[in-house]
Amino acid sequence: MESTLTLEQQADLQKFGQRLAELRKARGWSQEKLALESGLARSYLGGVERGQRNIALLNILKLARTLECDPGALLRF
Amino acid sequence: MESTLTLEQQADLQKFGQRLAELRKARGWSQEKLALESGLARSYLGGVERGQRNIALLNILKLARTLECDPGALLRF
């Protein structure tokens, strides 16, 4: 975890991760299934869901398209 | 520009950049003003608006908060 993050930034990453897990589970998918469907590494997804990764735009869009949701839905937290 | 990007990914970065510029101009702000208000470097913002940067979540949220818009609005393109 980048130690230079503010508490607010750490909270934002954790909220994004929780939102991603929420949307994934709503589809009844495991992290493995989301990794398989998105082409992203399962370990990377685990880190994102734990709020340990400052995920970039292209991966946000890839996840939204994989979950077939509006990208904005991932940022609604 | 990362040469390994697909055409779709390059298009996504460009569309995000155009959306950011659209929302910035809607406030009547220059890139300098957005840089000043957000704390992000003007040169970095220029790169984002030209579609040359795969901007990360924390900076997307920072820009949305600075522009006082829903983060999802930046991803609606």
Backbone of each chain as nested JSON, in Angstrom:
{
  "chains": [
    {"id": "A", "residues": [
      {"number": 1, "name": "MET", "atoms": {"N": [0.842, -1.173, 0.0], "CA": [0.0, 0.0, 0.0], "C": [0.892, 1.242, 0.0]}},
      {"number": 2, "name": "GLU", "atoms": {"N": [0.671, 2.188, -0.959], "CA": [1.451, 3.438, -0.986], "C": [1.208, 4.179, 0.337]}},
      {"number": 3, "name": "SER", "atoms": {"N": [2.287, 4.409, 1.122], "CA": [2.089, 5.011, 2.453], "C": [1.763, 6.495, 2.346]}},
      {"number": 4, "name": "THR", "atoms": {"N": [1.926, 7.106, 1.127], "CA": [1.744, 8.55, 1.016], "C": [0.269, 8.915, 0.853]}},
      {"number": 5, "name": "LEU", "atoms": {"N": [-0.62, 7.931, 0.859], "CA": [-2.034, 8.245, 0.643], "C": [-2.625, 8.906, 1.88]}},
      {"number": 6, "name": "THR", "atoms": {"N": [-3.543, 9.849, 1.63], "CA": [-4.269, 10.441, 2.755], "C": [-5.321, 9.434, 3.229]}},
      {"number": 7, "name": "LEU", "atoms": {"N": [-5.872, 9.686, 4.393], "CA": [-6.937, 8.806, 4.912], "C": [-8.125, 8.806, 3.957]}},
      {"number": 8, "name": "GLU", "atoms": {"N": [-8.415, 9.993, 3.378], "CA": [-9.551, 10.081, 2.453], "C": [-9.289, 9.226, 1.215]}},
      {"number": 9, "name": "GLN", "atoms": {"N": [-8.038, 9.262, 0.72], "CA": [-7.7, 8.469, -0.465], "C": [-7.786, 6.978, -0.165]}},
      {"number": 10, "name": "GLN", "atoms": {"N": [-7.268, 6.586, 1.01], "CA": [-7.369, 5.168, 1.4], "C": [-8.843, 4.763, 1.485]}},
      {"number": 11, "name": "ALA", "atoms": {"N": [-9.668, 5.634, 2.04], "CA": [-11.102, 5.336, 2.162], "C": [-11.731, 5.213, 0.773]}},
      {"number": 12, "name": "ASP", "atoms": {"N": [-11.341, 6.081, -0.157], "CA": [-11.887, 6.019, -1.518], "C": [-11.539, 4.685, -2.186]}},
      {"number": 13, "name": "LEU", "atoms": {"N": [-10.295, 4.248, -2.025], "CA": [-9.897, 2.98, -2.654], "C": [-10.678, 1.818, -2.03]}},
      {"number": 14, "name": "GLN", "atoms": {"N": [-10.865, 1.899, -0.699], "CA": [-11.615, 0.815, -0.035], "C": [-13.08, 0.817, -0.472]}},
      {"number": 15, "name": "LYS", "atoms": {"N": [-13.652, 2.016, -0.616], "CA": [-15.07, 2.084, -1.032], "C": [-15.238, 1.582, -2.459]}},
      {"number": 16, "name": "PHE", "atoms": {"N": [-14.258, 1.921, -3.314], "CA": [-14.331, 1.396, -4.69], "C": [-14.272, -0.13, -4.661]}},
      {"number": 17, "name": "GLY", "atoms": {"N": [-13.352, -0.65, -3.873], "CA": [-13.199, -2.104, -3.786], "C": [-14.457, -2.79, -3.295]}},
      {"number": 18, "name": "GLN", "atoms": {"N": [-15.073, -2.184, -2.287], "CA": [-16.323, -2.76, -1.749], "C": [-17.435, -2.698, -2.797]}},
      {"number": 19, "name": "ARG", "atoms": {"N": [-17.448, -1.601, -3.554], "CA": [-18.486, -1.428, -4.596], "C": [-18.291, -2.478, -5.687]}},
      {"number": 20, "name": "LEU", "atoms": {"N": [-17.016, -2.685, -6.065], "CA": [-16.714, -3.702, -7.092], "C": [-17.166, -5.085, -6.613]}},
      {"number": 21, "name": "ALA", "atoms": {"N": [-16.845, -5.421, -5.373], "CA": [-17.232, -6.726, -4.826], "C": [-18.763, -6.864, -4.801]}},
      {"number": 22, "name": "GLU", "atoms": {"N": [-19.418, -5.769, -4.453], "CA": [-20.888, -5.748, -4.4], "C": [-21.476, -6.075, -5.779]}},
      {"number": 23, "name": "LEU", "atoms": {"N": [-20.965, -5.4, -6.799], "CA": [-21.487, -5.597, -8.153], "C": [-21.115, -6.987, -8.685]}},
      {"number": 24, "name": "ARG", "atoms": {"N": [-19.94, -7.463, -8.312], "CA": [-19.519, -8.809, -8.728], "C": [-20.45, -9.869, -8.113]}},
      {"number": 25, "name": "LYS", "atoms": {"N": [-20.672, -9.733, -6.806], "CA": [-21.516, -10.714, -6.095], "C": [-22.954, -10.639, -6.569]}},
      {"number": 26, "name": "ALA", "atoms": {"N": [-23.385, -9.446, -6.984], "CA": [-24.76, -9.311, -7.49], "C": [-24.953, -10.193, -8.721]}},
      {"number": 27, "name": "ARG", "atoms": {"N": [-23.831, -10.468, -9.427], "CA": [-23.912, -11.355, -10.585], "C": [-23.667, -12.812, -10.196]}},
      {"number": 28, "name": "GLY", "atoms": {"N": [-23.405, -13.02, -8.9], "CA": [-23.144, -14.384, -8.448], "C": [-21.766, -14.89, -8.872]}},
      {"number": 29, "name": "TRP", "atoms": {"N": [-20.846, -13.942, -9.124], "CA": [-19.528, -14.322, -9.592], "C": [-18.503, -14.353, -8.453]}},
      {"number": 30, "name": "SER", "atoms": {"N": [-17.565, -15.289, -8.576], "CA": [-16.403, -15.308, -7.677], "C": [-15.35, -14.361, -8.26]}},
      {"number": 31, "name": "GLN", "atoms": {"N": [-14.309, -14.092, -7.48], "CA": [-13.208, -13.278, -8.016], "C": [-12.559, -14.017, -9.2]}},
      {"number": 32, "name": "GLU", "atoms": {"N": [-12.492, -15.35, -9.082], "CA": [-11.884, -16.135, -10.174], "C": [-12.684, -15.93, -11.467]}},
      {"number": 33, "name": "LYS", "atoms": {"N": [-14.001, -15.978, -11.34], "CA": [-14.864, -15.817, -12.521], "C": [-14.668, -14.425, -13.126]}},
      {"number": 34, "name": "LEU", "atoms": {"N": [-14.627, -13.393, -12.272], "CA": [-14.439, -12.022, -12.791], "C": [-13.062, -11.898, -13.45]}},
      {"number": 35, "name": "ALA", "atoms": {"N": [-12.067, -12.574, -12.848], "CA": [-10.72, -12.541, -13.445], "C": [-10.749, -13.201, -14.82]}},
      {"number": 36, "name": "LEU", "atoms": {"N": [-11.388, -14.342, -14.882], "CA": [-11.472, -15.082, -16.153], "C": [-12.193, -14.247, -17.218]}},
      {"number": 37, "name": "GLU", "atoms": {"N": [-13.318, -13.656, -16.832], "CA": [-14.135, -12.914, -17.791], "C": [-13.477, -11.602, -18.228]}},
      {"number": 38, "name": "SER", "atoms": {"N": [-12.748, -10.977, -17.308], "CA": [-12.178, -9.66, -17.619], "C": [-10.77, -9.755, -18.205]}},
      {"number": 39, "name": "GLY", "atoms": {"N": [-10.115, -10.889, -17.911], "CA": [-8.726, -11.009, -18.366], "C": [-7.738, -10.369, -17.403]}},
      {"number": 40, "name": "LEU", "atoms": {"N": [-8.249, -9.862, -16.271], "CA": [-7.354, -9.287, -15.262], "C": [-6.953, -10.382, -14.267]}},
      {"number": 41, "name": "ALA", "atoms": {"N": [-5.769, -10.25, -13.698], "CA": [-5.266, -11.278, -12.783], "C": [-6.102, -11.327, -11.5]}},
      {"number": 42, "name": "ARG", "atoms": {"N": [-6.373, -12.509, -11.037], "CA": [-7.185, -12.705, -9.821], "C": [-6.521, -11.997, -8.632]}},
      {"number": 43, "name": "SER", "atoms": {"N": [-5.209, -12.081, -8.563], "CA": [-4.499, -11.443, -7.443], "C": [-4.646, -9.924, -7.504]}},
      {"number": 44, "name": "TYR", "atoms": {"N": [-4.631, -9.374, -8.737], "CA": [-4.815, -7.928, -8.903], "C": [-6.224, -7.53, -8.438]}},
      {"number": 45, "name": "LEU", "atoms": {"N": [-7.21, -8.317, -8.851], "CA": [-8.601, -8.017, -8.462], "C": [-8.771, -8.09, -6.95]}},
      {"number": 46, "name": "GLY", "atoms": {"N": [-8.108, -9.064, -6.328], "CA": [-8.167, -9.166, -4.876], "C": [-7.635, -7.893, -4.223]}},
      {"number": 47, "name": "GLY", "atoms": {"N": [-6.528, -7.397, -4.776], "CA": [-5.94, -6.165, -4.24], "C": [-6.859, -4.974, -4.437]}},
      {"number": 48, "name": "VAL", "atoms": {"N": [-7.53, -4.908, -5.61], "CA": [-8.47, -3.806, -5.864], "C": [-9.635, -3.875, -4.869]}},
      {"number": 49, "name": "GLU", "atoms": {"N": [-10.171, -5.086, -4.666], "CA": [-11.33, -5.217, -3.772], "C": [-10.947, -4.918, -2.317]}},
      {"number": 50, "name": "ARG", "atoms": {"N": [-9.669, -5.137, -1.962], "CA": [-9.211, -4.823, -0.6], "C": [-8.85, -3.339, -0.45]}},
      {"number": 51, "name": "GLY", "atoms": {"N": [-8.989, -2.592, -1.559], "CA": [-8.689, -1.167, -1.473], "C": [-7.199, -0.873, -1.473]}},
      {"number": 52, "name": "GLN", "atoms": {"N": [-6.433, -1.784, -2.058], "CA": [-4.973, -1.634, -2.028], "C": [-4.4, -1.211, -3.377]}},
      {"number": 53, "name": "ARG", "atoms": {"N": [-5.278, -0.906, -4.347], "CA": [-4.758, -0.555, -5.673], "C": [-5.484, 0.685, -6.202]}},
      {"number": 54, "name": "ASN", "atoms": {"N": [-4.727, 1.609, -6.698], "CA": [-5.301, 2.806, -7.31], "C": [-5.56, 2.483, -8.781]}},
      {"number": 55, "name": "ILE", "atoms": {"N": [-6.644, 1.808, -9.025], "CA": [-6.97, 1.256, -10.348], "C": [-7.084, 2.369, -11.387]}},
      {"number": 56, "name": "ALA", "atoms": {"N": [-6.602, 2.084, -12.605], "CA": [-6.616, 3.115, -13.656], "C": [-7.861, 2.983, -14.539]}},
      {"number": 57, "name": "LEU", "atoms": {"N": [-8.098, 4.064, -15.299], "CA": [-9.315, 4.209, -16.088], "C": [-9.598, 3.0, -16.973]}},
      {"number": 58, "name": "LEU", "atoms": {"N": [-8.604, 2.534, -17.713], "CA": [-8.849, 1.452, -18.674], "C": [-9.31, 0.173, -17.972]}},
      {"number": 59, "name": "ASN", "atoms": {"N": [-8.777, -0.092, -16.779], "CA": [-9.235, -1.272, -16.031], "C": [-10.614, -1.051, -15.419]}},
      {"number": 60, "name": "ILE", "atoms": {"N": [-10.916, 0.191, -15.028], "CA": [-12.262, 0.492, -14.535], "C": [-13.272, 0.215, -15.652]}},
      {"number": 61, "name": "LEU", "atoms": {"N": [-12.955, 0.669, -16.861], "CA": [-13.864, 0.47, -17.996], "C": [-13.968, -1.014, -18.343]}},
      {"number": 62, "name": "LYS", "atoms": {"N": [-12.83, -1.715, -18.256], "CA": [-12.838, -3.155, -18.58], "C": [-13.753, -3.891, -17.596]}},
      {"number": 63, "name": "LEU", "atoms": {"N": [-13.645, -3.554, -16.31], "CA": [-14.486, -4.207, -15.297], "C": [-15.961, -3.859, -15.497]}},
      {"number": 64, "name": "ALA", "atoms": {"N": [-16.242, -2.601, -15.792], "CA": [-17.64, -2.198, -15.995], "C": [-18.239, -2.954, -17.178]}},
      {"number": 65, "name": "ARG", "atoms": {"N": [-17.457, -3.062, -18.262], "CA": [-17.97, -3.764, -19.455], "C": [-18.144, -5.242, -19.159]}},
      {"number": 66, "name": "THR", "atoms": {"N": [-17.206, -5.81, -18.385], "CA": [-17.302, -7.233, -18.05], "C": [-18.541, -7.491, -17.187]}},
      {"number": 67, "name": "LEU", "atoms": {"N": [-18.795, -6.578, -16.237], "CA": [-19.948, -6.711, -15.344], "C": [-21.215, -6.173, -15.995]}},
      {"number": 68, "name": "GLU", "atoms": {"N": [-21.049, -5.674, -17.206], "CA": [-22.174, -5.106, -17.968], "C": [-22.936, -4.055, -17.147]}},
      {"number": 69, "name": "CYS", "atoms": {"N": [-22.164, -3.166, -16.528], "CA": [-22.795, -2.063, -15.805], "C": [-22.2, -0.745, -16.298]}},
      {"number": 70, "name": "ASP", "atoms": {"N": [-22.926, 0.321, -16.027], "CA": [-22.45, 1.657, -16.359], "C": [-21.181, 1.925, -15.538]}},
      {"number": 71, "name": "PRO", "atoms": {"N": [-20.088, 2.413, -16.202], "CA": [-18.863, 2.669, -15.437], "C": [-19.113, 3.55, -14.209]}},
      {"number": 72, "name": "GLY", "atoms": {"N": [-20.046, 4.501, -14.344], "CA": [-20.368, 5.384, -13.223], "C": [-20.878, 4.61, -12.013]}},
      {"number": 73, "name": "ALA", "atoms": {"N": [-21.479, 3.445, -12.249], "CA": [-22.014, 2.642, -11.132], "C": [-20.884, 2.193, -10.215]}},
      {"number": 74, "name": "LEU", "atoms": {"N": [-19.711, 1.984, -10.803], "CA": [-18.567, 1.561, -9.983], "C": [-18.061, 2.706, -9.107]}},
      {"number": 75, "name": "LEU", "atoms": {"N": [-18.383, 3.938, -9.527], "CA": [-17.86, 5.1, -8.79], "C": [-18.924, 5.706, -7.888]}},
      {"number": 76, "name": "ARG", "atoms": {"N": [-20.064, 5.015, -7.808], "CA": [-21.16, 5.533, -6.972], "C": [-21.047, 4.907, -5.59]}},
      {"number": 77, "name": "PHE", "atoms": {"N": [-20.289, 5.619, -4.742], "CA": [-20.133, 5.11, -3.368], "C": [-19.987, 6.294, -2.421]}}
    ]},
    {"id": "B", "residues": [
      {"number": 1, "name": "MET", "atoms": {"N": [3.03, 7.86, -25.191], "CA": [1.821, 7.042, -25.272], "C": [2.245, 5.565, -25.265]}},
      {"number": 2, "name": "GLU", "atoms": {"N": [1.641, 4.743, -24.354], "CA": [1.958, 3.32, -24.304], "C": [1.545, 2.686, -25.644]}},
      {"number": 3, "name": "SER", "atoms": {"N": [2.546, 2.128, -26.39], "CA": [2.244, 1.607, -27.725], "C": [1.43, 0.32, -27.649]}},
      {"number": 4, "name": "THR", "atoms": {"N": [1.311, -0.284, -26.427], "CA": [0.643, -1.591, -26.367], "C": [-0.875, -1.437, -26.274]}},
      {"number": 5, "name": "LEU", "atoms": {"N": [-1.377, -0.214, -26.315], "CA": [-2.819, -0.023, -26.161], "C": [-3.543, -0.451, -27.429]}},
      {"number": 6, "name": "THR", "atoms": {"N": [-4.732, -1.034, -27.242], "CA": [-5.559, -1.352, -28.397], "C": [-6.182, -0.047, -28.913]}},
      {"number": 7, "name": "LEU", "atoms": {"N": [-6.731, -0.115, -30.097], "CA": [-7.403, 1.068, -30.658], "C": [-8.566, 1.488, -29.765]}},
      {"number": 8, "name": "GLU", "atoms": {"N": [-9.274, 0.467, -29.207], "CA": [-10.42, 0.782, -28.338], "C": [-9.935, 1.509, -27.082]}},
      {"number": 9, "name": "GLN", "atoms": {"N": [-8.791, 1.047, -26.532], "CA": [-8.268, 1.688, -25.324], "C": [-7.816, 3.115, -25.62]}},
      {"number": 10, "name": "GLN", "atoms": {"N": [-7.156, 3.296, -26.762], "CA": [-6.745, 4.663, -27.137], "C": [-7.984, 5.551, -27.295]}},
      {"number": 11, "name": "ALA", "atoms": {"N": [-9.028, 4.997, -27.893], "CA": [-10.27, 5.771, -28.083], "C": [-10.887, 6.108, -26.726]}},
      {"number": 12, "name": "ASP", "atoms": {"N": [-10.867, 5.164, -25.791], "CA": [-11.418, 5.416, -24.458], "C": [-10.675, 6.555, -23.763]}},
      {"number": 13, "name": "LEU", "atoms": {"N": [-9.347, 6.554, -23.852], "CA": [-8.567, 7.614, -23.202], "C": [-8.882, 8.964, -23.847]}},
      {"number": 14, "name": "GLN", "atoms": {"N": [-9.031, 8.944, -25.184], "CA": [-9.335, 10.209, -25.872], "C": [-10.732, 10.709, -25.503]}},
      {"number": 15, "name": "LYS", "atoms": {"N": [-11.681, 9.764, -25.401], "CA": [-13.054, 10.186, -25.064], "C": [-13.11, 10.719, -23.632]}},
      {"number": 16, "name": "PHE", "atoms": {"N": [-12.34, 10.098, -22.747], "CA": [-12.31, 10.621, -21.374], "C": [-11.728, 12.036, -21.379]}},
      {"number": 17, "name": "GLY", "atoms": {"N": [-10.658, 12.208, -22.119], "CA": [-10.009, 13.519, -22.19], "C": [-10.932, 14.583, -22.739]}},
      {"number": 18, "name": "GLN", "atoms": {"N": [-11.682, 14.216, -23.761], "CA": [-12.621, 15.182, -24.358], "C": [-13.747, 15.505, -23.364]}},
      {"number": 19, "name": "ARG", "atoms": {"N": [-14.176, 14.477, -22.622], "CA": [-15.252, 14.675, -21.631], "C": [-14.767, 15.614, -20.531]}},
      {"number": 20, "name": "LEU", "atoms": {"N": [-13.507, 15.394, -20.094], "CA": [-12.928, 16.256, -19.043], "C": [-12.866, 17.697, -19.526]}},
      {"number": 21, "name": "ALA", "atoms": {"N": [-12.389, 17.887, -20.748], "CA": [-12.282, 19.249, -21.302], "C": [-13.672, 19.885, -21.401]}},
      {"number": 22, "name": "GLU", "atoms": {"N": [-14.655, 19.09, -21.791], "CA": [-16.037, 19.572, -21.921], "C": [-16.555, 20.081, -20.563]}},
      {"number": 23, "name": "LEU", "atoms": {"N": [-16.34, 19.278, -19.526], "CA": [-16.829, 19.653, -18.19], "C": [-16.043, 20.841, -17.636]}},
      {"number": 24, "name": "ARG", "atoms": {"N": [-14.743, 20.899, -17.939], "CA": [-13.917, 22.03, -17.498], "C": [-14.417, 23.333, -18.15]}},
      {"number": 25, "name": "LYS", "atoms": {"N": [-14.605, 23.264, -19.465], "CA": [-15.022, 24.471, -20.21], "C": [-16.421, 24.894, -19.797]}},
      {"number": 26, "name": "ALA", "atoms": {"N": [-17.255, 23.923, -19.424], "CA": [-18.622, 24.258, -18.99], "C": [-18.569, 25.161, -17.749]}},
      {"number": 27, "name": "ARG", "atoms": {"N": [-17.455, 25.05, -17.008], "CA": [-17.286, 25.918, -15.833], "C": [-16.534, 27.196, -16.202]}},
      {"number": 28, "name": "GLY", "atoms": {"N": [-16.167, 27.288, -17.468], "CA": [-15.433, 28.475, -17.893], "C": [-13.989, 28.48, -17.417]}},
      {"number": 29, "name": "TRP", "atoms": {"N": [-13.467, 27.289, -17.129], "CA": [-12.109, 27.201, -16.588], "C": [-11.081, 26.889, -17.674]}},
      {"number": 30, "name": "SER", "atoms": {"N": [-9.906, 27.448, -17.515], "CA": [-8.761, 27.071, -18.349], "C": [-8.114, 25.832, -17.717]}},
      {"number": 31, "name": "GLN", "atoms": {"N": [-7.182, 25.208, -18.45], "CA": [-6.45, 24.08, -17.861], "C": [-5.639, 24.566, -16.645]}},
      {"number": 32, "name": "GLU", "atoms": {"N": [-5.133, 25.798, -16.751], "CA": [-4.349, 26.356, -15.63], "C": [-5.233, 26.45, -14.381]}},
      {"number": 33, "name": "LYS", "atoms": {"N": [-6.461, 26.916, -14.557], "CA": [-7.378, 27.078, -13.421], "C": [-7.69, 25.699, -12.828]}},
      {"number": 34, "name": "LEU", "atoms": {"N": [-7.962, 24.698, -13.682], "CA": [-8.256, 23.356, -13.17], "C": [-7.034, 22.782, -12.447]}},
      {"number": 35, "name": "ALA", "atoms": {"N": [-5.858, 23.061, -12.987], "CA": [-4.625, 22.59, -12.327], "C": [-4.486, 23.237, -10.948]}},
      {"number": 36, "name": "LEU", "atoms": {"N": [-4.728, 24.536, -10.909], "CA": [-4.61, 25.272, -9.648], "C": [-5.618, 24.746, -8.626]}},
      {"number": 37, "name": "GLU", "atoms": {"N": [-6.844, 24.545, -9.06], "CA": [-7.913, 24.145, -8.149], "C": [-7.773, 22.68, -7.691]}},
      {"number": 38, "name": "SER", "atoms": {"N": [-7.244, 21.844, -8.588], "CA": [-7.166, 20.41, -8.265], "C": [-5.85, 20.023, -7.604]}},
      {"number": 39, "name": "GLY", "atoms": {"N": [-4.83, 20.879, -7.862], "CA": [-3.511, 20.522, -7.33], "C": [-2.751, 19.581, -8.251]}},
      {"number": 40, "name": "LEU", "atoms": {"N": [-3.334, 19.265, -9.403], "CA": [-2.639, 18.416, -10.378], "C": [-1.854, 19.304, -11.351]}},
      {"number": 41, "name": "ALA", "atoms": {"N": [-0.754, 18.774, -11.859], "CA": [0.099, 19.564, -12.743], "C": [-0.605, 19.876, -14.065]}},
      {"number": 42, "name": "ARG", "atoms": {"N": [-0.429, 21.102, -14.537], "CA": [-1.063, 21.524, -15.787], "C": [-0.622, 20.622, -16.94]}},
      {"number": 43, "name": "SER", "atoms": {"N": [0.641, 20.256, -16.947], "CA": [1.141, 19.402, -18.04], "C": [0.483, 18.024, -17.992]}},
      {"number": 44, "name": "TYR", "atoms": {"N": [0.261, 17.521, -16.763], "CA": [-0.411, 16.222, -16.62], "C": [-1.842, 16.32, -17.152]}},
      {"number": 45, "name": "LEU", "atoms": {"N": [-2.53, 17.401, -16.775], "CA": [-3.916, 17.583, -17.243], "C": [-3.975, 17.688, -18.757]}},
      {"number": 46, "name": "GLY", "atoms": {"N": [-2.998, 18.379, -19.343], "CA": [-2.953, 18.478, -20.803], "C": [-2.851, 17.095, -21.427]}},
      {"number": 47, "name": "GLY", "atoms": {"N": [-2.001, 16.256, -20.828], "CA": [-1.846, 14.885, -21.339], "C": [-3.126, 14.076, -21.201]}},
      {"number": 48, "name": "VAL", "atoms": {"N": [-3.815, 14.268, -20.059], "CA": [-5.086, 13.553, -19.856], "C": [-6.106, 13.998, -20.909]}},
      {"number": 49, "name": "GLU", "atoms": {"N": [-6.196, 15.317, -21.133], "CA": [-7.195, 15.822, -22.082], "C": [-6.877, 15.402, -23.515]}},
      {"number": 50, "name": "ARG", "atoms": {"N": [-5.582, 15.163, -23.805], "CA": [-5.198, 14.699, -25.161], "C": [-5.354, 13.184, -25.286]}},
      {"number": 51, "name": "GLY", "atoms": {"N": [-5.785, 12.544, -24.196], "CA": [-5.982, 11.093, -24.283], "C": [-4.679, 10.322, -24.208]}},
      {"number": 52, "name": "GLN", "atoms": {"N": [-3.675, 10.919, -23.583], "CA": [-2.35, 10.282, -23.547], "C": [-2.012, 9.709, -22.175]}},
      {"number": 53, "name": "ARG", "atoms": {"N": [-2.992, 9.73, -21.257], "CA": [-2.693, 9.243, -19.913], "C": [-3.82, 8.337, -19.434]}},
      {"number": 54, "name": "ASN", "atoms": {"N": [-3.446, 7.203, -18.886], "CA": [-4.419, 6.277, -18.308], "C": [-4.619, 6.678, -16.856]}},
      {"number": 55, "name": "ILE", "atoms": {"N": [-5.424, 7.696, -16.66], "CA": [-5.604, 8.322, -15.344], "C": [-6.145, 7.324, -14.322]}},
      {"number": 56, "name": "ALA", "atoms": {"N": [-5.653, 7.427, -13.088], "CA": [-6.078, 6.48, -12.049], "C": [-7.254, 7.026, -11.23]}},
      {"number": 57, "name": "LEU", "atoms": {"N": [-7.851, 6.098, -10.472], "CA": [-9.088, 6.388, -9.742], "C": [-8.994, 7.632, -8.868]}},
      {"number": 58, "name": "LEU", "atoms": {"N": [-7.933, 7.74, -8.089], "CA": [-7.85, 8.849, -7.127], "C": [-7.822, 10.2, -7.844]}},
      {"number": 59, "name": "ASN", "atoms": {"N": [-7.174, 10.254, -9.005], "CA": [-7.161, 11.514, -9.757], "C": [-8.498, 11.767, -10.443]}},
      {"number": 60, "name": "ILE", "atoms": {"N": [-9.19, 10.697, -10.854], "CA": [-10.541, 10.867, -11.414], "C": [-11.448, 11.475, -10.345]}},
      {"number": 61, "name": "LEU", "atoms": {"N": [-11.365, 10.939, -9.133], "CA": [-12.2, 11.45, -8.035], "C": [-11.816, 12.889, -7.686]}},
      {"number": 62, "name": "LYS", "atoms": {"N": [-10.496, 13.172, -7.699], "CA": [-10.032, 14.529, -7.39], "C": [-10.6, 15.527, -8.409]}},
      {"number": 63, "name": "LEU", "atoms": {"N": [-10.552, 15.151, -9.686], "CA": [-11.073, 16.048, -10.731], "C": [-12.584, 16.219, -10.602]}},
      {"number": 64, "name": "ALA", "atoms": {"N": [-13.281, 15.125, -10.325], "CA": [-14.743, 15.219, -10.193], "C": [-15.107, 16.143, -9.025]}},
      {"number": 65, "name": "ARG", "atoms": {"N": [-14.391, 15.988, -7.927], "CA": [-14.697, 16.832, -6.751], "C": [-14.35, 18.277, -7.04]}},
      {"number": 66, "name": "THR", "atoms": {"N": [-13.242, 18.501, -7.763], "CA": [-12.84, 19.873, -8.087], "C": [-13.867, 20.519, -9.013]}},
      {"number": 67, "name": "LEU", "atoms": {"N": [-14.369, 19.741, -9.969], "CA": [-15.366, 20.246, -10.927], "C": [-16.774, 20.178, -10.342]}},
      {"number": 68, "name": "GLU", "atoms": {"N": [-16.843, 19.655, -9.12], "CA": [-18.135, 19.517, -8.424], "C": [-19.151, 18.786, -9.3]}},
      {"number": 69, "name": "CYS", "atoms": {"N": [-18.691, 17.666, -9.866], "CA": [-19.63, 16.843, -10.638], "C": [-19.536, 15.407, -10.137]}},
      {"number": 70, "name": "ASP", "atoms": {"N": [-20.556, 14.638, -10.439], "CA": [-20.572, 13.219, -10.109], "C": [-19.439, 12.533, -10.872]}},
      {"number": 71, "name": "PRO", "atoms": {"N": [-18.628, 11.716, -10.165], "CA": [-17.524, 11.054, -10.869], "C": [-17.995, 10.294, -12.11]}},
      {"number": 72, "name": "GLY", "atoms": {"N": [-19.202, 9.736, -12.032], "CA": [-19.743, 8.994, -13.172], "C": [-19.897, 9.879, -14.401]}},
      {"number": 73, "name": "ALA", "atoms": {"N": [-20.089, 11.18, -14.172], "CA": [-20.261, 12.108, -15.312], "C": [-19.006, 12.134, -16.167]}},
      {"number": 74, "name": "LEU", "atoms": {"N": [-17.858, 11.941, -15.53], "CA": [-16.596, 11.949, -16.289], "C": [-16.46, 10.692, -17.148]}},
      {"number": 75, "name": "LEU", "atoms": {"N": [-17.202, 9.651, -16.752], "CA": [-17.071, 8.371, -17.473], "C": [-18.228, 8.148, -18.432]}},
      {"number": 76, "name": "ARG", "atoms": {"N": [-19.077, 9.193, -18.566], "CA": [-20.225, 9.067, -19.455], "C": [-19.84, 9.597, -20.831]}},
      {"number": 77, "name": "PHE", "atoms": {"N": [-19.321, 8.671, -21.619], "CA": [-18.95, 9.083, -22.984], "C": [-19.152, 7.906, -23.946]}}
    ]}
  ]
}
